[in-house]
């Protein structure tokens, strides 16, 4: 779970640096973390997360 959350933040940083395609990878990592924990993040998208930094 921690690895997927770490991956999600890496993808979001990379997307903010000019590679918007990586937003989909961040969403996938968030989905995997959710699936592993059983916690619902329904209705929350990566676009709703606060900016990094």
mmCIF entry with sequence, helices, sheets and N, C-alpha, C, O atoms, coordinates in Angstrom:
data_MODEL
# 
_entry.id   MODEL 
# 
_entity.id                         1 
_entity.type                       polymer 
_entity.pdbx_number_of_molecules   1 
# 
_entity_poly.entity_id                      1 
_entity_poly.type                           'polypeptide(L)' 
_entity_poly.nstd_linkage                   no 
_entity_poly.nstd_monomer                   no 
_entity_poly.pdbx_seq_one_letter_code       
;(UNK)(UNK)(UNK)(UNK)(UNK)(UNK)(UNK)(UNK)(UNK)(UNK)(UNK)(UNK)(UNK)(UNK)(UNK)(UNK)
(UNK)(UNK)(UNK)(UNK)(UNK)(UNK)(UNK)(UNK)(UNK)(UNK)(UNK)(UNK)(UNK)(UNK)(UNK)(UNK)
(UNK)(UNK)(UNK)(UNK)(UNK)(UNK)(UNK)(UNK)(UNK)(UNK)(UNK)(UNK)(UNK)(UNK)(UNK)(UNK)
(UNK)(UNK)(UNK)(UNK)(UNK)
;
_entity_poly.pdbx_seq_one_letter_code_can   XXXXXXXXXXXXXXXXXXXXXXXXXXXXXXXXXXXXXXXXXXXXXXXXXXXXX 
_entity_poly.pdbx_strand_id                 A 
# 
loop_
_entity_poly_seq.entity_id 
_entity_poly_seq.num 
_entity_poly_seq.mon_id 
_entity_poly_seq.hetero 
1 1  UNK n 
1 2  UNK n 
1 3  UNK n 
1 4  UNK n 
1 5  UNK n 
1 6  UNK n 
1 7  UNK n 
1 8  UNK n 
1 9  UNK n 
1 10 UNK n 
1 11 UNK n 
1 12 UNK n 
1 13 UNK n 
1 14 UNK n 
1 15 UNK n 
1 16 UNK n 
1 17 UNK n 
1 18 UNK n 
1 19 UNK n 
1 20 UNK n 
1 21 UNK n 
1 22 UNK n 
1 23 UNK n 
1 24 UNK n 
1 25 UNK n 
1 26 UNK n 
1 27 UNK n 
1 28 UNK n 
1 29 UNK n 
1 30 UNK n 
1 31 UNK n 
1 32 UNK n 
1 33 UNK n 
1 34 UNK n 
1 35 UNK n 
1 36 UNK n 
1 37 UNK n 
1 38 UNK n 
1 39 UNK n 
1 40 UNK n 
1 41 UNK n 
1 42 UNK n 
1 43 UNK n 
1 44 UNK n 
1 45 UNK n 
1 46 UNK n 
1 47 UNK n 
1 48 UNK n 
1 49 UNK n 
1 50 UNK n 
1 51 UNK n 
1 52 UNK n 
1 53 UNK n 
# 
_struct_asym.id          A 
_struct_asym.entity_id   1 
# 
loop_
_struct_conf.conf_type_id 
_struct_conf.id 
_struct_conf.pdbx_PDB_helix_id 
_struct_conf.beg_label_comp_id 
_struct_conf.beg_label_asym_id 
_struct_conf.beg_label_seq_id 
_struct_conf.pdbx_beg_PDB_ins_code 
_struct_conf.end_label_comp_id 
_struct_conf.end_label_asym_id 
_struct_conf.end_label_seq_id 
_struct_conf.pdbx_end_PDB_ins_code 
_struct_conf.beg_auth_comp_id 
_struct_conf.beg_auth_asym_id 
_struct_conf.beg_auth_seq_id 
_struct_conf.end_auth_comp_id 
_struct_conf.end_auth_asym_id 
_struct_conf.end_auth_seq_id 
_struct_conf.pdbx_PDB_helix_class 
_struct_conf.details 
_struct_conf.pdbx_PDB_helix_length 
HELX_P HELX_P1 AA1 UNK A 2  ? UNK A 16 ? UNK A 2  UNK A 16 1 ? 15 
HELX_P HELX_P2 AA2 UNK A 22 ? UNK A 37 ? UNK A 22 UNK A 37 1 ? 16 
HELX_P HELX_P3 AA3 UNK A 46 ? UNK A 48 ? UNK A 46 UNK A 48 5 ? 3  
# 
_struct_conf_type.id          HELX_P 
_struct_conf_type.criteria    ? 
_struct_conf_type.reference   ? 
# 
loop_
_atom_site.group_PDB 
_atom_site.id 
_atom_site.type_symbol 
_atom_site.label_atom_id 
_atom_site.label_alt_id 
_atom_site.label_comp_id 
_atom_site.label_asym_id 
_atom_site.label_entity_id 
_atom_site.label_seq_id 
_atom_site.pdbx_PDB_ins_code 
_atom_site.Cartn_x 
_atom_site.Cartn_y 
_atom_site.Cartn_z 
_atom_site.occupancy 
_atom_site.B_iso_or_equiv 
_atom_site.pdbx_formal_charge 
_atom_site.auth_seq_id 
_atom_site.auth_comp_id 
_atom_site.auth_asym_id 
_atom_site.auth_atom_id 
_atom_site.pdbx_PDB_model_num 
ATOM 1   N N  . UNK A 1 1  ? 0.842   -1.191 0.000   1.00 0.00 ? 1  UNK A N  1 
ATOM 2   C CA . UNK A 1 1  ? 0.000   0.000  0.000   1.00 0.00 ? 1  UNK A CA 1 
ATOM 3   C C  . UNK A 1 1  ? 0.882   1.249  0.000   1.00 0.00 ? 1  UNK A C  1 
ATOM 4   O O  . UNK A 1 1  ? 0.669   2.173  -0.784  1.00 0.00 ? 1  UNK A O  1 
ATOM 5   N N  . UNK A 1 2  ? 1.874   1.260  0.890   1.00 0.00 ? 2  UNK A N  1 
ATOM 6   C CA . UNK A 1 2  ? 2.758   2.426  0.960   1.00 0.00 ? 2  UNK A CA 1 
ATOM 7   C C  . UNK A 1 2  ? 3.483   2.642  -0.364  1.00 0.00 ? 2  UNK A C  1 
ATOM 8   O O  . UNK A 1 2  ? 3.670   3.778  -0.799  1.00 0.00 ? 2  UNK A O  1 
ATOM 9   N N  . UNK A 1 3  ? 3.883   1.566  -0.992  1.00 0.00 ? 3  UNK A N  1 
ATOM 10  C CA . UNK A 1 3  ? 4.583   1.678  -2.282  1.00 0.00 ? 3  UNK A CA 1 
ATOM 11  C C  . UNK A 1 3  ? 3.675   2.302  -3.343  1.00 0.00 ? 3  UNK A C  1 
ATOM 12  O O  . UNK A 1 3  ? 4.129   3.136  -4.126  1.00 0.00 ? 3  UNK A O  1 
ATOM 13  N N  . UNK A 1 4  ? 2.418   1.913  -3.377  1.00 0.00 ? 4  UNK A N  1 
ATOM 14  C CA . UNK A 1 4  ? 1.486   2.474  -4.360  1.00 0.00 ? 4  UNK A CA 1 
ATOM 15  C C  . UNK A 1 4  ? 1.212   3.950  -4.091  1.00 0.00 ? 4  UNK A C  1 
ATOM 16  O O  . UNK A 1 4  ? 1.076   4.739  -5.026  1.00 0.00 ? 4  UNK A O  1 
ATOM 17  N N  . UNK A 1 5  ? 1.131   4.321  -2.822  1.00 0.00 ? 5  UNK A N  1 
ATOM 18  C CA . UNK A 1 5  ? 0.935   5.734  -2.491  1.00 0.00 ? 5  UNK A CA 1 
ATOM 19  C C  . UNK A 1 5  ? 2.171   6.532  -2.908  1.00 0.00 ? 5  UNK A C  1 
ATOM 20  O O  . UNK A 1 5  ? 2.056   7.626  -3.459  1.00 0.00 ? 5  UNK A O  1 
ATOM 21  N N  . UNK A 1 6  ? 3.345   5.977  -2.640  1.00 0.00 ? 6  UNK A N  1 
ATOM 22  C CA . UNK A 1 6  ? 4.586   6.627  -3.069  1.00 0.00 ? 6  UNK A CA 1 
ATOM 23  C C  . UNK A 1 6  ? 4.614   6.767  -4.592  1.00 0.00 ? 6  UNK A C  1 
ATOM 24  O O  . UNK A 1 6  ? 4.974   7.822  -5.113  1.00 0.00 ? 6  UNK A O  1 
ATOM 25  N N  . UNK A 1 7  ? 4.240   5.719  -5.292  1.00 0.00 ? 7  UNK A N  1 
ATOM 26  C CA . UNK A 1 7  ? 4.182   5.770  -6.754  1.00 0.00 ? 7  UNK A CA 1 
ATOM 27  C C  . UNK A 1 7  ? 3.213   6.849  -7.223  1.00 0.00 ? 7  UNK A C  1 
ATOM 28  O O  . UNK A 1 7  ? 3.509   7.595  -8.156  1.00 0.00 ? 7  UNK A O  1 
ATOM 29  N N  . UNK A 1 8  ? 2.063   6.927  -6.574  1.00 0.00 ? 8  UNK A N  1 
ATOM 30  C CA . UNK A 1 8  ? 1.063   7.910  -6.964  1.00 0.00 ? 8  UNK A CA 1 
ATOM 31  C C  . UNK A 1 8  ? 1.642   9.322  -6.895  1.00 0.00 ? 8  UNK A C  1 
ATOM 32  O O  . UNK A 1 8  ? 1.468   10.112 -7.823  1.00 0.00 ? 8  UNK A O  1 
ATOM 33  N N  . UNK A 1 9  ? 2.332   9.639  -5.795  1.00 0.00 ? 9  UNK A N  1 
ATOM 34  C CA . UNK A 1 9  ? 2.909   10.975 -5.668  1.00 0.00 ? 9  UNK A CA 1 
ATOM 35  C C  . UNK A 1 9  ? 4.013   11.213 -6.691  1.00 0.00 ? 9  UNK A C  1 
ATOM 36  O O  . UNK A 1 9  ? 4.154   12.327 -7.195  1.00 0.00 ? 9  UNK A O  1 
ATOM 37  N N  . UNK A 1 10 ? 4.796   10.189 -7.004  1.00 0.00 ? 10 UNK A N  1 
ATOM 38  C CA . UNK A 1 10 ? 5.835   10.336 -8.029  1.00 0.00 ? 10 UNK A CA 1 
ATOM 39  C C  . UNK A 1 10 ? 5.192   10.659 -9.373  1.00 0.00 ? 10 UNK A C  1 
ATOM 40  O O  . UNK A 1 10 ? 5.641   11.557 -10.086 1.00 0.00 ? 10 UNK A O  1 
ATOM 41  N N  . UNK A 1 11 ? 4.137   9.922  -9.714  1.00 0.00 ? 11 UNK A N  1 
ATOM 42  C CA . UNK A 1 11 ? 3.451   10.162 -10.984 1.00 0.00 ? 11 UNK A CA 1 
ATOM 43  C C  . UNK A 1 11 ? 2.843   11.561 -11.030 1.00 0.00 ? 11 UNK A C  1 
ATOM 44  O O  . UNK A 1 11 ? 2.891   12.223 -12.066 1.00 0.00 ? 11 UNK A O  1 
ATOM 45  N N  . UNK A 1 12 ? 2.274   12.011 -9.921  1.00 0.00 ? 12 UNK A N  1 
ATOM 46  C CA . UNK A 1 12 ? 1.680   13.351 -9.890  1.00 0.00 ? 12 UNK A CA 1 
ATOM 47  C C  . UNK A 1 12 ? 2.738   14.432 -10.063 1.00 0.00 ? 12 UNK A C  1 
ATOM 48  O O  . UNK A 1 12 ? 2.511   15.414 -10.770 1.00 0.00 ? 12 UNK A O  1 
ATOM 49  N N  . UNK A 1 13 ? 3.899   14.258 -9.421  1.00 0.00 ? 13 UNK A N  1 
ATOM 50  C CA . UNK A 1 13 ? 4.986   15.220 -9.597  1.00 0.00 ? 13 UNK A CA 1 
ATOM 51  C C  . UNK A 1 13 ? 5.436   15.261 -11.050 1.00 0.00 ? 13 UNK A C  1 
ATOM 52  O O  . UNK A 1 13 ? 5.632   16.335 -11.618 1.00 0.00 ? 13 UNK A O  1 
ATOM 53  N N  . UNK A 1 14 ? 5.597   14.084 -11.646 1.00 0.00 ? 14 UNK A N  1 
ATOM 54  C CA . UNK A 1 14 ? 6.035   14.007 -13.041 1.00 0.00 ? 14 UNK A CA 1 
ATOM 55  C C  . UNK A 1 14 ? 4.990   14.628 -13.968 1.00 0.00 ? 14 UNK A C  1 
ATOM 56  O O  . UNK A 1 14 ? 5.339   15.287 -14.947 1.00 0.00 ? 14 UNK A O  1 
ATOM 57  N N  . UNK A 1 15 ? 3.720   14.419 -13.662 1.00 0.00 ? 15 UNK A N  1 
ATOM 58  C CA . UNK A 1 15 ? 2.655   15.002 -14.479 1.00 0.00 ? 15 UNK A CA 1 
ATOM 59  C C  . UNK A 1 15 ? 2.680   16.525 -14.372 1.00 0.00 ? 15 UNK A C  1 
ATOM 60  O O  . UNK A 1 15 ? 2.458   17.223 -15.362 1.00 0.00 ? 15 UNK A O  1 
ATOM 61  N N  . UNK A 1 16 ? 2.949   17.036 -13.183 1.00 0.00 ? 16 UNK A N  1 
ATOM 62  C CA . UNK A 1 16 ? 3.011   18.483 -12.978 1.00 0.00 ? 16 UNK A CA 1 
ATOM 63  C C  . UNK A 1 16 ? 4.203   19.098 -13.705 1.00 0.00 ? 16 UNK A C  1 
ATOM 64  O O  . UNK A 1 16 ? 4.193   20.284 -14.034 1.00 0.00 ? 16 UNK A O  1 
ATOM 65  N N  . UNK A 1 17 ? 5.225   18.288 -13.953 1.00 0.00 ? 17 UNK A N  1 
ATOM 66  C CA . UNK A 1 17 ? 6.420   18.766 -14.660 1.00 0.00 ? 17 UNK A CA 1 
ATOM 67  C C  . UNK A 1 17 ? 6.273   18.692 -16.167 1.00 0.00 ? 17 UNK A C  1 
ATOM 68  O O  . UNK A 1 17 ? 7.243   18.904 -16.895 1.00 0.00 ? 17 UNK A O  1 
ATOM 69  N N  . UNK A 1 18 ? 5.076   18.394 -16.644 1.00 0.00 ? 18 UNK A N  1 
ATOM 70  C CA . UNK A 1 18 ? 4.848   18.465 -18.076 1.00 0.00 ? 18 UNK A CA 1 
ATOM 71  C C  . UNK A 1 18 ? 4.500   17.165 -18.772 1.00 0.00 ? 18 UNK A C  1 
ATOM 72  O O  . UNK A 1 18 ? 4.497   17.110 -20.002 1.00 0.00 ? 18 UNK A O  1 
ATOM 73  N N  . UNK A 1 19 ? 4.212   16.130 -18.027 1.00 0.00 ? 19 UNK A N  1 
ATOM 74  C CA . UNK A 1 19 ? 3.815   14.869 -18.653 1.00 0.00 ? 19 UNK A CA 1 
ATOM 75  C C  . UNK A 1 19 ? 2.430   14.472 -18.137 1.00 0.00 ? 19 UNK A C  1 
ATOM 76  O O  . UNK A 1 19 ? 2.322   13.597 -17.278 1.00 0.00 ? 19 UNK A O  1 
ATOM 77  N N  . UNK A 1 20 ? 1.374   15.103 -18.648 1.00 0.00 ? 20 UNK A N  1 
ATOM 78  C CA . UNK A 1 20 ? 0.023   14.864 -18.133 1.00 0.00 ? 20 UNK A CA 1 
ATOM 79  C C  . UNK A 1 20 ? -0.447  13.420 -18.286 1.00 0.00 ? 20 UNK A C  1 
ATOM 80  O O  . UNK A 1 20 ? -1.376  13.000 -17.597 1.00 0.00 ? 20 UNK A O  1 
ATOM 81  N N  . UNK A 1 21 ? 0.173   12.663 -19.169 1.00 0.00 ? 21 UNK A N  1 
ATOM 82  C CA . UNK A 1 21 ? -0.200  11.262 -19.349 1.00 0.00 ? 21 UNK A CA 1 
ATOM 83  C C  . UNK A 1 21 ? -0.003  10.456 -18.058 1.00 0.00 ? 21 UNK A C  1 
ATOM 84  O O  . UNK A 1 21 ? -0.675  9.449  -17.836 1.00 0.00 ? 21 UNK A O  1 
ATOM 85  N N  . UNK A 1 22 ? 0.917   10.909 -17.223 1.00 0.00 ? 22 UNK A N  1 
ATOM 86  C CA . UNK A 1 22 ? 1.203   10.186 -15.990 1.00 0.00 ? 22 UNK A CA 1 
ATOM 87  C C  . UNK A 1 22 ? 0.095   10.326 -14.950 1.00 0.00 ? 22 UNK A C  1 
ATOM 88  O O  . UNK A 1 22 ? 0.093   9.610  -13.949 1.00 0.00 ? 22 UNK A O  1 
ATOM 89  N N  . UNK A 1 23 ? -0.841  11.238 -15.177 1.00 0.00 ? 23 UNK A N  1 
ATOM 90  C CA . UNK A 1 23 ? -1.981  11.351 -14.267 1.00 0.00 ? 23 UNK A CA 1 
ATOM 91  C C  . UNK A 1 23 ? -2.765  10.046 -14.236 1.00 0.00 ? 23 UNK A C  1 
ATOM 92  O O  . UNK A 1 23 ? -3.260  9.641  -13.184 1.00 0.00 ? 23 UNK A O  1 
ATOM 93  N N  . UNK A 1 24 ? -2.878  9.397  -15.374 1.00 0.00 ? 24 UNK A N  1 
ATOM 94  C CA . UNK A 1 24 ? -3.577  8.104  -15.423 1.00 0.00 ? 24 UNK A CA 1 
ATOM 95  C C  . UNK A 1 24 ? -2.849  7.062  -14.592 1.00 0.00 ? 24 UNK A C  1 
ATOM 96  O O  . UNK A 1 24 ? -3.488  6.236  -13.940 1.00 0.00 ? 24 UNK A O  1 
ATOM 97  N N  . UNK A 1 25 ? -1.518  7.089  -14.605 1.00 0.00 ? 25 UNK A N  1 
ATOM 98  C CA . UNK A 1 25 ? -0.752  6.155  -13.784 1.00 0.00 ? 25 UNK A CA 1 
ATOM 99  C C  . UNK A 1 25 ? -0.961  6.447  -12.298 1.00 0.00 ? 25 UNK A C  1 
ATOM 100 O O  . UNK A 1 25 ? -1.034  5.526  -11.485 1.00 0.00 ? 25 UNK A O  1 
ATOM 101 N N  . UNK A 1 26 ? -1.057  7.727  -11.950 1.00 0.00 ? 26 UNK A N  1 
ATOM 102 C CA . UNK A 1 26 ? -1.326  8.102  -10.564 1.00 0.00 ? 26 UNK A CA 1 
ATOM 103 C C  . UNK A 1 26 ? -2.696  7.586  -10.135 1.00 0.00 ? 26 UNK A C  1 
ATOM 104 O O  . UNK A 1 26 ? -2.856  7.078  -9.025  1.00 0.00 ? 26 UNK A O  1 
ATOM 105 N N  . UNK A 1 27 ? -3.671  7.719  -11.009 1.00 0.00 ? 27 UNK A N  1 
ATOM 106 C CA . UNK A 1 27 ? -5.012  7.213  -10.706 1.00 0.00 ? 27 UNK A CA 1 
ATOM 107 C C  . UNK A 1 27 ? -4.992  5.700  -10.511 1.00 0.00 ? 27 UNK A C  1 
ATOM 108 O O  . UNK A 1 27 ? -5.674  5.170  -9.634  1.00 0.00 ? 27 UNK A O  1 
ATOM 109 N N  . UNK A 1 28 ? -4.212  5.016  -11.330 1.00 0.00 ? 28 UNK A N  1 
ATOM 110 C CA . UNK A 1 28 ? -4.111  3.567  -11.195 1.00 0.00 ? 28 UNK A CA 1 
ATOM 111 C C  . UNK A 1 28 ? -3.484  3.193  -9.853  1.00 0.00 ? 28 UNK A C  1 
ATOM 112 O O  . UNK A 1 28 ? -3.955  2.272  -9.185  1.00 0.00 ? 28 UNK A O  1 
ATOM 113 N N  . UNK A 1 29 ? -2.429  3.899  -9.457  1.00 0.00 ? 29 UNK A N  1 
ATOM 114 C CA . UNK A 1 29 ? -1.788  3.614  -8.175  1.00 0.00 ? 29 UNK A CA 1 
ATOM 115 C C  . UNK A 1 29 ? -2.743  3.864  -7.016  1.00 0.00 ? 29 UNK A C  1 
ATOM 116 O O  . UNK A 1 29 ? -2.761  3.103  -6.048  1.00 0.00 ? 29 UNK A O  1 
ATOM 117 N N  . UNK A 1 30 ? -3.536  4.925  -7.110  1.00 0.00 ? 30 UNK A N  1 
ATOM 118 C CA . UNK A 1 30 ? -4.531  5.193  -6.078  1.00 0.00 ? 30 UNK A CA 1 
ATOM 119 C C  . UNK A 1 30 ? -5.556  4.070  -6.022  1.00 0.00 ? 30 UNK A C  1 
ATOM 120 O O  . UNK A 1 30 ? -5.959  3.650  -4.937  1.00 0.00 ? 30 UNK A O  1 
ATOM 121 N N  . UNK A 1 31 ? -5.978  3.586  -7.174  1.00 0.00 ? 31 UNK A N  1 
ATOM 122 C CA . UNK A 1 31 ? -6.944  2.492  -7.233  1.00 0.00 ? 31 UNK A CA 1 
ATOM 123 C C  . UNK A 1 31 ? -6.354  1.231  -6.609  1.00 0.00 ? 31 UNK A C  1 
ATOM 124 O O  . UNK A 1 31 ? -7.035  0.538  -5.853  1.00 0.00 ? 31 UNK A O  1 
ATOM 125 N N  . UNK A 1 32 ? -5.094  0.928  -6.917  1.00 0.00 ? 32 UNK A N  1 
ATOM 126 C CA . UNK A 1 32 ? -4.442  -0.265 -6.360  1.00 0.00 ? 32 UNK A CA 1 
ATOM 127 C C  . UNK A 1 32 ? -4.351  -0.154 -4.841  1.00 0.00 ? 32 UNK A C  1 
ATOM 128 O O  . UNK A 1 32 ? -4.648  -1.116 -4.133  1.00 0.00 ? 32 UNK A O  1 
ATOM 129 N N  . UNK A 1 33 ? -3.947  1.004  -4.338  1.00 0.00 ? 33 UNK A N  1 
ATOM 130 C CA . UNK A 1 33 ? -3.867  1.196  -2.888  1.00 0.00 ? 33 UNK A CA 1 
ATOM 131 C C  . UNK A 1 33 ? -5.239  1.003  -2.251  1.00 0.00 ? 33 UNK A C  1 
ATOM 132 O O  . UNK A 1 33 ? -5.358  0.385  -1.193  1.00 0.00 ? 33 UNK A O  1 
ATOM 133 N N  . UNK A 1 34 ? -6.258  1.527  -2.892  1.00 0.00 ? 34 UNK A N  1 
ATOM 134 C CA . UNK A 1 34 ? -7.623  1.355  -2.392  1.00 0.00 ? 34 UNK A CA 1 
ATOM 135 C C  . UNK A 1 34 ? -8.017  -0.107 -2.372  1.00 0.00 ? 34 UNK A C  1 
ATOM 136 O O  . UNK A 1 34 ? -8.588  -0.590 -1.394  1.00 0.00 ? 34 UNK A O  1 
ATOM 137 N N  . UNK A 1 35 ? -7.713  -0.810 -3.448  1.00 0.00 ? 35 UNK A N  1 
ATOM 138 C CA . UNK A 1 35 ? -8.074  -2.221 -3.533  1.00 0.00 ? 35 UNK A CA 1 
ATOM 139 C C  . UNK A 1 35 ? -7.350  -3.040 -2.465  1.00 0.00 ? 35 UNK A C  1 
ATOM 140 O O  . UNK A 1 35 ? -7.926  -3.968 -1.896  1.00 0.00 ? 35 UNK A O  1 
ATOM 141 N N  . UNK A 1 36 ? -6.106  -2.703 -2.194  1.00 0.00 ? 36 UNK A N  1 
ATOM 142 C CA . UNK A 1 36 ? -5.333  -3.447 -1.199  1.00 0.00 ? 36 UNK A CA 1 
ATOM 143 C C  . UNK A 1 36 ? -5.835  -3.217 0.219   1.00 0.00 ? 36 UNK A C  1 
ATOM 144 O O  . UNK A 1 36 ? -5.753  -4.116 1.056   1.00 0.00 ? 36 UNK A O  1 
ATOM 145 N N  . UNK A 1 37 ? -6.350  -2.034 0.499   1.00 0.00 ? 37 UNK A N  1 
ATOM 146 C CA . UNK A 1 37 ? -6.802  -1.721 1.853   1.00 0.00 ? 37 UNK A CA 1 
ATOM 147 C C  . UNK A 1 37 ? -8.289  -1.959 2.057   1.00 0.00 ? 37 UNK A C  1 
ATOM 148 O O  . UNK A 1 37 ? -8.755  -2.109 3.187   1.00 0.00 ? 37 UNK A O  1 
ATOM 149 N N  . UNK A 1 38 ? -9.023  -1.993 0.969   1.00 0.00 ? 38 UNK A N  1 
ATOM 150 C CA . UNK A 1 38 ? -10.467 -2.135 1.080   1.00 0.00 ? 38 UNK A CA 1 
ATOM 151 C C  . UNK A 1 38 ? -11.153 -0.826 1.431   1.00 0.00 ? 38 UNK A C  1 
ATOM 152 O O  . UNK A 1 38 ? -12.363 -0.806 1.658   1.00 0.00 ? 38 UNK A O  1 
ATOM 153 N N  . UNK A 1 39 ? -10.396 0.275  1.479   1.00 0.00 ? 39 UNK A N  1 
ATOM 154 C CA . UNK A 1 39 ? -10.953 1.585  1.796   1.00 0.00 ? 39 UNK A CA 1 
ATOM 155 C C  . UNK A 1 39 ? -11.532 2.200  0.529   1.00 0.00 ? 39 UNK A C  1 
ATOM 156 O O  . UNK A 1 39 ? -10.901 2.187  -0.528  1.00 0.00 ? 39 UNK A O  1 
ATOM 157 N N  . UNK A 1 40 ? -12.716 2.728  0.648   1.00 0.00 ? 40 UNK A N  1 
ATOM 158 C CA . UNK A 1 40 ? -13.361 3.339  -0.507  1.00 0.00 ? 40 UNK A CA 1 
ATOM 159 C C  . UNK A 1 40 ? -12.853 4.757  -0.711  1.00 0.00 ? 40 UNK A C  1 
ATOM 160 O O  . UNK A 1 40 ? -12.842 5.567  0.216   1.00 0.00 ? 40 UNK A O  1 
ATOM 161 N N  . UNK A 1 41 ? -12.436 5.041  -1.926  1.00 0.00 ? 41 UNK A N  1 
ATOM 162 C CA . UNK A 1 41 ? -12.084 6.406  -2.312  1.00 0.00 ? 41 UNK A CA 1 
ATOM 163 C C  . UNK A 1 41 ? -13.002 6.837  -3.441  1.00 0.00 ? 41 UNK A C  1 
ATOM 164 O O  . UNK A 1 41 ? -12.656 7.679  -4.270  1.00 0.00 ? 41 UNK A O  1 
ATOM 165 N N  . UNK A 1 42 ? -14.165 6.242  -3.447  1.00 0.00 ? 42 UNK A N  1 
ATOM 166 C CA . UNK A 1 42 ? -15.137 6.530  -4.490  1.00 0.00 ? 42 UNK A CA 1 
ATOM 167 C C  . UNK A 1 42 ? -15.459 8.017  -4.491  1.00 0.00 ? 42 UNK A C  1 
ATOM 168 O O  . UNK A 1 42 ? -15.735 8.608  -3.447  1.00 0.00 ? 42 UNK A O  1 
ATOM 169 N N  . UNK A 1 43 ? -15.419 8.600  -5.659  1.00 0.00 ? 43 UNK A N  1 
ATOM 170 C CA . UNK A 1 43 ? -15.725 10.011 -5.794  1.00 0.00 ? 43 UNK A CA 1 
ATOM 171 C C  . UNK A 1 43 ? -14.521 10.924 -5.659  1.00 0.00 ? 43 UNK A C  1 
ATOM 172 O O  . UNK A 1 43 ? -14.637 12.129 -5.883  1.00 0.00 ? 43 UNK A O  1 
ATOM 173 N N  . UNK A 1 44 ? -13.361 10.374 -5.296  1.00 0.00 ? 44 UNK A N  1 
ATOM 174 C CA . UNK A 1 44 ? -12.152 11.180 -5.173  1.00 0.00 ? 44 UNK A CA 1 
ATOM 175 C C  . UNK A 1 44 ? -11.265 10.900 -6.372  1.00 0.00 ? 44 UNK A C  1 
ATOM 176 O O  . UNK A 1 44 ? -10.929 9.749  -6.654  1.00 0.00 ? 44 UNK A O  1 
ATOM 177 N N  . UNK A 1 45 ? -10.891 11.953 -7.071  1.00 0.00 ? 45 UNK A N  1 
ATOM 178 C CA . UNK A 1 45 ? -9.996  11.806 -8.211  1.00 0.00 ? 45 UNK A CA 1 
ATOM 179 C C  . UNK A 1 45 ? -8.666  12.472 -7.897  1.00 0.00 ? 45 UNK A C  1 
ATOM 180 O O  . UNK A 1 45 ? -8.563  13.253 -6.951  1.00 0.00 ? 45 UNK A O  1 
ATOM 181 N N  . UNK A 1 46 ? -7.653  12.163 -8.688  1.00 0.00 ? 46 UNK A N  1 
ATOM 182 C CA . UNK A 1 46 ? -6.353  12.789 -8.464  1.00 0.00 ? 46 UNK A CA 1 
ATOM 183 C C  . UNK A 1 46 ? -6.418  14.291 -8.676  1.00 0.00 ? 46 UNK A C  1 
ATOM 184 O O  . UNK A 1 46 ? -5.613  15.026 -8.103  1.00 0.00 ? 46 UNK A O  1 
ATOM 185 N N  . UNK A 1 47 ? -7.355  14.764 -9.484  1.00 0.00 ? 47 UNK A N  1 
ATOM 186 C CA . UNK A 1 47 ? -7.485  16.197 -9.711  1.00 0.00 ? 47 UNK A CA 1 
ATOM 187 C C  . UNK A 1 47 ? -7.956  16.927 -8.454  1.00 0.00 ? 47 UNK A C  1 
ATOM 188 O O  . UNK A 1 47 ? -7.734  18.130 -8.321  1.00 0.00 ? 47 UNK A O  1 
ATOM 189 N N  . UNK A 1 48 ? -8.596  16.219 -7.540  1.00 0.00 ? 48 UNK A N  1 
ATOM 190 C CA . UNK A 1 48 ? -9.103  16.839 -6.320  1.00 0.00 ? 48 UNK A CA 1 
ATOM 191 C C  . UNK A 1 48 ? -8.061  16.887 -5.208  1.00 0.00 ? 48 UNK A C  1 
ATOM 192 O O  . UNK A 1 48 ? -8.303  17.492 -4.163  1.00 0.00 ? 48 UNK A O  1 
ATOM 193 N N  . UNK A 1 49 ? -6.907  16.260 -5.416  1.00 0.00 ? 49 UNK A N  1 
ATOM 194 C CA . UNK A 1 49 ? -5.857  16.298 -4.409  1.00 0.00 ? 49 UNK A CA 1 
ATOM 195 C C  . UNK A 1 49 ? -5.182  17.665 -4.420  1.00 0.00 ? 49 UNK A C  1 
ATOM 196 O O  . UNK A 1 49 ? -5.097  18.316 -5.462  1.00 0.00 ? 49 UNK A O  1 
ATOM 197 N N  . UNK A 1 50 ? -4.704  18.093 -3.256  1.00 0.00 ? 50 UNK A N  1 
ATOM 198 C CA . UNK A 1 50 ? -4.011  19.377 -3.169  1.00 0.00 ? 50 UNK A CA 1 
ATOM 199 C C  . UNK A 1 50 ? -2.686  19.295 -3.930  1.00 0.00 ? 50 UNK A C  1 
ATOM 200 O O  . UNK A 1 50 ? -2.074  18.229 -3.991  1.00 0.00 ? 50 UNK A O  1 
ATOM 201 N N  . UNK A 1 51 ? -2.243  20.407 -4.507  1.00 0.00 ? 51 UNK A N  1 
ATOM 202 C CA . UNK A 1 51 ? -0.960  20.419 -5.215  1.00 0.00 ? 51 UNK A CA 1 
ATOM 203 C C  . UNK A 1 51 ? 0.197   20.069 -4.279  1.00 0.00 ? 51 UNK A C  1 
ATOM 204 O O  . UNK A 1 51 ? 0.162   20.376 -3.088  1.00 0.00 ? 51 UNK A O  1 
ATOM 205 N N  . UNK A 1 52 ? 1.208   19.430 -4.830  1.00 0.00 ? 52 UNK A N  1 
ATOM 206 C CA . UNK A 1 52 ? 2.397   19.091 -4.052  1.00 0.00 ? 52 UNK A CA 1 
ATOM 207 C C  . UNK A 1 52 ? 3.271   20.323 -3.890  1.00 0.00 ? 52 UNK A C  1 
ATOM 208 O O  . UNK A 1 52 ? 3.241   21.246 -4.704  1.00 0.00 ? 52 UNK A O  1 
ATOM 209 N N  . UNK A 1 53 ? 4.057   20.311 -2.804  1.00 0.00 ? 53 UNK A N  1 
ATOM 210 C CA . UNK A 1 53 ? 5.040   21.379 -2.625  1.00 0.00 ? 53 UNK A CA 1 
ATOM 211 C C  . UNK A 1 53 ? 4.573   22.479 -1.837  1.00 0.00 ? 53 UNK A C  1 
ATOM 212 O O  . UNK A 1 53 ? 5.312   23.438 -1.617  1.00 0.00 ? 53 UNK A O  1 
# 
